[in-house]
Amino acid sequence: MKKLTTTMMQETLNKQGRRLTVGLDLGDRSSFYCVLDEAGEVLMEQRLGTTPKAIKEIFGAMPRSCIALETGTHSPWVSRLLSELGHEAIVAHARSVRLIGESRHKDDRIDARTLARLVRIDPQLLCPVKHRSAEAQADLTVIRARAALVRTRTMLVNTARGLTKSYGERLRGCNARGMKPQAAQDLSPELKRALEPIMREIESVSERICEYDHLLESMTRNRYPEAERLKQIKGVGTLIALTYMLTLEDPHRFRKSRDTACYVGLQPGRRSSGQSEPQMHISKEGDPLHLSWLHQPRARRVERCDPGLQASSHDFRKTDNYRGVTDAGGLLAQAYEHTGDLTAALGAINAAIAANTHIADELYRGFRAAPSTR
């Protein structure tokens, strides 16, 4: 198809005089869009750069249209920009549009055309999602950047400890936050020389994490004072409260608290047919960062609810699997391993299941009841 200039495109589309439907397949460097008229006929298909300037040039000259795009790296800012230009931007859940993701004939042009035809039939077929605001995305980026530093520090600490053990030596006992070059003083000279840069880097990363902690505390005091209400919940601190608030952003868009638990991934799968209704595992389709932090207050509650776990809480809490387990069988096996008492283990799993739901309920009720200052 012959490439049209912006002026020619505007003249062609303005002649239609009716609302158009557009499918926009986003790419990292370039994207592809397809324009359909009310009869479903293709008016034009073209490629454009994935930049704010190119988006404004093409869609700013287009009459108000319904534009469908898939979730991805660029979908938050593109959808906000399209809305500012007066269009109705519908962001499709990429995992739910299997007609595109699992197609054997897949390219940018076909994907854009498929998006346009699906949104023209019924937008609900795309399982539309709502992106958070630019302000909330920027604040959540601070939390994600801190989490990246924590993962980096964990990797460096594990590397340093593993290398020393292979020499039959050990670093001085301390947690990751207290890991400093002094922890390697008792090592042999050659090993100390090899690990010195890593130890300095661990100390530097810990300082940067502390800077992020101070920034988050300041952000909570000045811009999110309602987080103090959520921090009254046992096991919930500034990081969990702020992450929860920024993930939901608007609690009033959920009808009830159980909907928020499903939103963050605490929802079992479902595959019922006829008389068959098997029990499925939790989907974990929510934000992985938020979901992992939601398990931490749950872990503390399980320990308080179960005497057997309290006796070995230190060893049990140190295991990464304990924080990540969401299925009943996995937690039951670990609880029984550490308690040696099946009754105590069953009590622990019941407490864990209840704690997962109750924490989400309490966070939602506290967030919804807190007076908004923004």
FENRATA-V77704 format. One record per pair of residues at least 6 apart in sequence whose C-alpha atoms are under 8 Angstrom apart, sorted by the first residue. I is the first residue (numbers start at 1). J is the second residue. D is the distance in Angstrom with one decimal. If there is no record, write none. Layout:
# FENRATA-V77704
i:I j:J d:D
i:I j:J d:D
This chain:
# FENRATA-V77704
i:1 j:44 d:7.8
i:1 j:45 d:7.4
i:3 j:46 d:6.9
i:6 j:57 d:7.3
i:6 j:58 d:6.5
i:6 j:61 d:7.2
i:9 j:62 d:8.0
i:10 j:61 d:5.7
i:10 j:62 d:6.0
i:13 j:62 d:6.8
i:13 j:63 d:7.3
i:14 j:62 d:7.7
i:14 j:63 d:6.8
i:16 j:37 d:7.8
i:18 j:37 d:7.9
i:18 j:38 d:7.5
i:19 j:37 d:7.5
i:19 j:38 d:7.2
i:19 j:63 d:7.4
i:19 j:64 d:6.5
i:19 j:65 d:5.5
i:19 j:66 d:7.6
i:20 j:35 d:6.8
i:20 j:36 d:6.0
i:20 j:37 d:5.2
i:20 j:38 d:6.5
i:20 j:63 d:7.8
i:20 j:64 d:7.4
i:20 j:65 d:4.9
i:20 j:66 d:6.4
i:21 j:35 d:5.8
i:21 j:36 d:5.1
i:21 j:37 d:6.5
i:21 j:38 d:7.6
i:21 j:65 d:5.8
i:21 j:66 d:5.0
i:21 j:67 d:6.1
i:21 j:116 d:6.0
i:21 j:119 d:7.6
i:21 j:120 d:6.4
i:22 j:33 d:6.7
i:22 j:34 d:5.5
i:22 j:35 d:4.5
i:22 j:36 d:6.2
i:22 j:65 d:7.0
i:22 j:66 d:6.1
i:22 j:67 d:4.6
i:22 j:68 d:6.2
i:22 j:112 d:7.9
i:22 j:115 d:7.8
i:22 j:116 d:5.1
i:23 j:33 d:5.5
i:23 j:34 d:5.2
i:23 j:35 d:6.7
i:23 j:67 d:5.8
i:23 j:68 d:5.0
i:23 j:69 d:6.3
i:23 j:111 d:7.9
i:23 j:112 d:4.6
i:23 j:113 d:5.9
i:23 j:114 d:7.2
i:23 j:115 d:4.8
i:23 j:116 d:4.0
i:23 j:117 d:7.7
i:24 j:31 d:7.1
i:24 j:32 d:5.8
i:24 j:33 d:4.3
i:24 j:34 d:6.6
i:24 j:67 d:6.9
i:24 j:68 d:6.0
i:24 j:69 d:5.0
i:24 j:70 d:7.9
i:24 j:112 d:5.1
i:24 j:115 d:7.2
i:24 j:116 d:7.7
i:25 j:31 d:5.7
i:25 j:32 d:5.2
i:25 j:33 d:6.2
i:25 j:69 d:6.0
i:25 j:70 d:7.0
i:25 j:108 d:6.1
i:25 j:109 d:7.8
i:25 j:111 d:6.2
i:25 j:112 d:4.9
i:25 j:115 d:7.9
i:26 j:32 d:6.7
i:26 j:50 d:7.2
i:26 j:69 d:7.1
i:26 j:70 d:7.4
i:26 j:72 d:7.9
i:26 j:74 d:7.2
i:26 j:75 d:7.6
i:27 j:50 d:6.8
i:27 j:74 d:8.0
i:28 j:50 d:6.6
i:28 j:74 d:7.5
i:29 j:49 d:6.1
i:29 j:50 d:5.4
i:30 j:47 d:6.9
i:30 j:48 d:5.7
i:30 j:49 d:4.3
i:30 j:50 d:4.9
i:31 j:47 d:5.7
i:31 j:48 d:5.4
i:31 j:49 d:6.0
i:31 j:50 d:5.8
i:31 j:108 d:7.5
i:32 j:45 d:7.3
i:32 j:46 d:5.8
i:32 j:47 d:4.3
i:32 j:48 d:6.2
i:32 j:108 d:5.9
i:32 j:109 d:6.2
i:32 j:112 d:6.4
i:33 j:45 d:5.8
i:33 j:46 d:5.7
i:33 j:47 d:6.4
i:33 j:48 d:7.9
i:33 j:109 d:7.3
i:33 j:112 d:5.5
i:33 j:113 d:7.6
i:34 j:42 d:7.1
i:34 j:43 d:7.7
i:34 j:44 d:6.0
i:34 j:45 d:4.5
i:34 j:46 d:6.8
i:34 j:109 d:7.4
i:34 j:112 d:5.6
i:34 j:113 d:5.5
i:34 j:116 d:6.8
i:35 j:42 d:5.9
i:35 j:43 d:5.5
i:35 j:44 d:5.4
i:35 j:45 d:6.4
i:35 j:113 d:8.0
i:35 j:116 d:7.3
i:36 j:42 d:4.6
i:36 j:43 d:5.6
i:36 j:44 d:7.6
i:36 j:116 d:7.0
i:36 j:117 d:7.9
i:37 j:43 d:6.6
i:40 j:117 d:7.3
i:40 j:120 d:7.9
i:45 j:109 d:7.5
i:48 j:54 d:6.5
i:48 j:55 d:7.7
i:49 j:55 d:7.6
i:52 j:78 d:7.7
i:52 j:81 d:7.7
i:55 j:78 d:7.9
i:55 j:82 d:8.0
i:56 j:81 d:8.0
i:56 j:85 d:7.6
i:59 j:82 d:7.4
i:59 j:85 d:7.4
i:60 j:85 d:5.9
i:64 j:86 d:6.0
i:64 j:87 d:5.0
i:64 j:88 d:7.5
i:65 j:87 d:5.2
i:65 j:88 d:6.2
i:66 j:87 d:6.2
i:66 j:88 d:4.8
i:66 j:89 d:6.2
i:66 j:90 d:7.3
i:67 j:87 d:7.0
i:67 j:88 d:6.1
i:67 j:89 d:5.0
i:67 j:90 d:6.1
i:67 j:116 d:7.5
i:68 j:89 d:6.0
i:68 j:90 d:4.8
i:68 j:91 d:5.9
i:68 j:92 d:6.8
i:68 j:115 d:6.1
i:68 j:116 d:6.4
i:68 j:119 d:6.5
i:69 j:75 d:7.2
i:69 j:89 d:7.6
i:69 j:90 d:6.4
i:69 j:91 d:5.1
i:69 j:92 d:5.9
i:69 j:115 d:7.0
i:70 j:91 d:5.4
i:70 j:92 d:4.6
i:70 j:93 d:6.1
i:70 j:94 d:5.4
i:71 j:91 d:6.1
i:71 j:92 d:6.0
i:71 j:93 d:5.7
i:71 j:94 d:5.5
i:72 j:94 d:7.8
i:75 j:91 d:7.4
i:76 j:131 d:5.9
i:76 j:132 d:7.7
i:77 j:134 d:7.8
i:79 j:89 d:5.7
i:79 j:90 d:7.6
i:79 j:91 d:7.2
i:80 j:89 d:8.0
i:82 j:88 d:7.3
i:82 j:89 d:6.2
i:83 j:89 d:6.1
i:90 j:123 d:7.5
i:90 j:128 d:6.2
i:90 j:129 d:7.7
i:91 j:126 d:7.8
i:91 j:128 d:5.3
i:91 j:129 d:5.7
i:91 j:130 d:7.1
i:92 j:126 d:4.7
i:92 j:127 d:5.8
i:92 j:128 d:4.6
i:92 j:129 d:6.3
i:93 j:126 d:6.2
i:93 j:127 d:5.6
i:93 j:128 d:5.9
i:93 j:129 d:6.3
i:94 j:101 d:7.5
i:95 j:101 d:7.4
i:96 j:126 d:6.9
i:96 j:127 d:6.6
i:97 j:125 d:7.9
i:97 j:126 d:6.1
i:97 j:127 d:8.0
i:100 j:106 d:7.2
i:100 j:111 d:6.2
i:100 j:114 d:7.3
i:118 j:125 d:6.7
i:118 j:126 d:7.2
i:119 j:125 d:7.3
i:119 j:126 d:7.1
i:132 j:247 d:7.8
i:132 j:249 d:7.0
i:136 j:246 d:5.8
i:136 j:249 d:7.2
i:137 j:246 d:7.8
i:139 j:246 d:7.6
i:140 j:243 d:7.0
i:140 j:246 d:6.4
i:140 j:247 d:7.9
i:142 j:212 d:7.4
i:142 j:216 d:7.9
i:143 j:212 d:8.0
i:143 j:216 d:7.9
i:143 j:239 d:7.8
i:143 j:243 d:7.4
i:146 j:209 d:6.1
i:146 j:212 d:6.3
i:149 j:205 d:6.6
i:149 j:208 d:7.9
i:149 j:209 d:6.7
i:150 j:209 d:7.2
i:153 j:176 d:7.4
i:153 j:202 d:5.9
i:153 j:205 d:6.4
i:153 j:206 d:7.3
i:154 j:176 d:7.1
i:156 j:198 d:6.8
i:156 j:202 d:6.6
i:157 j:176 d:6.7
i:157 j:179 d:7.8
i:157 j:202 d:7.1
i:160 j:195 d:6.8
i:160 j:198 d:7.2
i:160 j:199 d:7.8
i:161 j:170 d:6.8
i:161 j:171 d:6.5
i:164 j:170 d:5.5
i:164 j:171 d:7.0
i:164 j:191 d:7.4
i:169 j:187 d:6.8
i:170 j:187 d:7.4
i:171 j:183 d:5.7
i:171 j:184 d:5.6
i:171 j:186 d:7.5
i:171 j:187 d:7.3
i:172 j:183 d:4.8
i:172 j:184 d:6.8
i:172 j:186 d:7.6
i:173 j:183 d:7.6
i:174 j:183 d:8.0
i:177 j:206 d:6.2
i:179 j:199 d:7.4
i:179 j:202 d:6.9
i:179 j:203 d:6.6
i:180 j:199 d:6.0
i:180 j:200 d:6.9
i:180 j:202 d:7.0
i:180 j:203 d:5.4
i:181 j:196 d:6.7
i:181 j:199 d:5.0
i:181 j:200 d:6.0
i:181 j:203 d:7.5
i:184 j:192 d:6.1
i:184 j:195 d:7.9
i:184 j:196 d:7.9
i:184 j:199 d:7.9
i:185 j:192 d:7.2
i:216 j:238 d:7.7
i:216 j:239 d:7.6
i:217 j:238 d:7.0
i:220 j:227 d:6.7
i:220 j:238 d:7.5
i:220 j:242 d:7.2
i:223 j:373 d:7.6
i:223 j:374 d:7.6
i:224 j:242 d:7.8
i:224 j:373 d:7.4
i:225 j:373 d:7.6
i:226 j:367 d:7.2
i:226 j:370 d:5.5
i:226 j:371 d:6.7
i:226 j:372 d:6.8
i:226 j:373 d:7.8
i:227 j:238 d:7.2
i:227 j:241 d:5.8
i:227 j:242 d:6.3
i:227 j:245 d:7.7
i:227 j:367 d:7.6
i:228 j:238 d:7.9
i:229 j:366 d:6.2
i:229 j:367 d:7.5
i:229 j:370 d:6.8
i:230 j:236 d:7.0
i:230 j:237 d:8.0
i:230 j:241 d:5.8
i:230 j:363 d:6.0
i:230 j:366 d:5.6
i:230 j:367 d:6.7
i:231 j:237 d:5.2
i:231 j:238 d:6.7
i:231 j:241 d:6.4
i:233 j:362 d:7.3
i:233 j:363 d:7.7
i:234 j:297 d:7.0
i:234 j:301 d:8.0
i:235 j:296 d:7.3
i:235 j:297 d:4.3
i:235 j:298 d:7.7
i:235 j:300 d:6.6
i:235 j:301 d:7.7
i:236 j:297 d:6.2
i:240 j:290 d:7.6
i:240 j:293 d:6.4
i:240 j:294 d:7.2
i:241 j:363 d:7.8
i:243 j:290 d:6.6
i:244 j:290 d:6.9
i:244 j:363 d:7.8
i:245 j:367 d:7.1
i:247 j:290 d:7.8
i:248 j:260 d:7.9
i:251 j:364 d:7.0
i:251 j:367 d:6.8
i:251 j:368 d:5.6
i:252 j:368 d:6.8
i:254 j:260 d:6.8
i:257 j:360 d:7.2
i:257 j:361 d:5.1
i:257 j:364 d:5.7
i:257 j:365 d:6.9
i:258 j:357 d:7.6
i:258 j:360 d:7.6
i:258 j:361 d:6.6
i:260 j:360 d:7.0
i:260 j:361 d:7.9
i:260 j:364 d:7.1
i:261 j:267 d:7.0
i:261 j:357 d:6.9
i:261 j:360 d:5.7
i:261 j:361 d:7.5
i:262 j:286 d:7.9
i:263 j:286 d:6.1
i:264 j:284 d:7.5
i:264 j:285 d:7.1
i:264 j:286 d:4.1
i:264 j:287 d:6.0
i:264 j:290 d:7.2
i:264 j:291 d:6.3
i:265 j:282 d:7.2
i:265 j:283 d:6.0
i:265 j:284 d:4.2
i:265 j:285 d:4.8
i:265 j:286 d:4.1
i:265 j:287 d:7.3
i:265 j:291 d:7.0
i:266 j:282 d:6.0
i:266 j:283 d:6.9
i:266 j:284 d:6.3
i:266 j:286 d:7.9
i:266 j:356 d:7.9
i:266 j:357 d:7.9
i:267 j:282 d:5.3
i:267 j:283 d:5.9
i:267 j:284 d:7.4
i:268 j:279 d:7.9
i:268 j:280 d:5.7
i:268 j:281 d:5.2
i:268 j:282 d:3.9
i:268 j:283 d:5.6
i:269 j:279 d:7.7
i:269 j:280 d:4.9
i:269 j:281 d:5.9
i:269 j:282 d:6.0
i:269 j:283 d:5.7
i:270 j:277 d:7.8
i:270 j:278 d:7.6
i:270 j:279 d:7.4
i:270 j:280 d:6.1
i:271 j:277 d:6.5
i:271 j:278 d:6.7
i:271 j:280 d:7.6
i:272 j:278 d:6.6
i:281 j:327 d:6.5
i:282 j:326 d:7.0
i:282 j:327 d:6.9
i:284 j:291 d:7.6
i:292 j:323 d:7.1
i:292 j:324 d:6.5
i:294 j:356 d:7.6
i:294 j:359 d:7.7
i:294 j:360 d:7.9
i:295 j:323 d:5.8
i:295 j:324 d:7.1
i:295 j:356 d:7.0
i:296 j:323 d:6.3
i:297 j:359 d:7.7
i:298 j:352 d:6.4
i:298 j:355 d:5.3
i:298 j:356 d:6.0
i:298 j:359 d:7.3
i:299 j:317 d:7.5
i:299 j:322 d:7.7
i:299 j:323 d:6.8
i:299 j:352 d:7.3
i:301 j:351 d:7.5
i:301 j:352 d:7.7
i:301 j:355 d:6.8
i:302 j:309 d:7.6
i:302 j:348 d:5.9
i:302 j:351 d:5.6
i:302 j:352 d:5.7
i:302 j:355 d:7.5
i:303 j:309 d:5.3
i:303 j:310 d:5.2
i:303 j:313 d:6.5
i:303 j:348 d:7.8
i:304 j:310 d:6.7
i:305 j:347 d:7.9
i:305 j:348 d:7.2
i:305 j:351 d:6.7
i:306 j:344 d:6.5
i:306 j:347 d:6.4
i:306 j:348 d:5.7
i:306 j:351 d:7.9
i:307 j:344 d:7.4
i:308 j:339 d:5.3
i:308 j:341 d:7.5
i:308 j:344 d:5.8
i:308 j:345 d:7.7
i:309 j:316 d:7.6
i:309 j:335 d:7.2
i:309 j:338 d:7.2
i:309 j:339 d:6.2
i:309 j:344 d:7.7
i:309 j:348 d:7.6
i:311 j:339 d:7.9
i:312 j:338 d:6.6
i:312 j:339 d:7.2
i:316 j:322 d:6.9
i:316 j:338 d:6.9
i:317 j:323 d:7.6
i:322 j:331 d:7.1
i:322 j:334 d:7.6
i:325 j:331 d:6.0
i:328 j:349 d:6.3
i:328 j:353 d:7.6
i:331 j:349 d:6.3
i:332 j:345 d:5.9
i:332 j:346 d:6.6
i:332 j:348 d:7.4
i:332 j:349 d:5.7
i:333 j:345 d:8.0
i:335 j:344 d:7.9
i:335 j:345 d:5.0
i:335 j:348 d:6.8
i:335 j:349 d:7.8
i:336 j:342 d:5.9
i:336 j:344 d:7.6
i:336 j:345 d:5.0
i:339 j:345 d:6.9
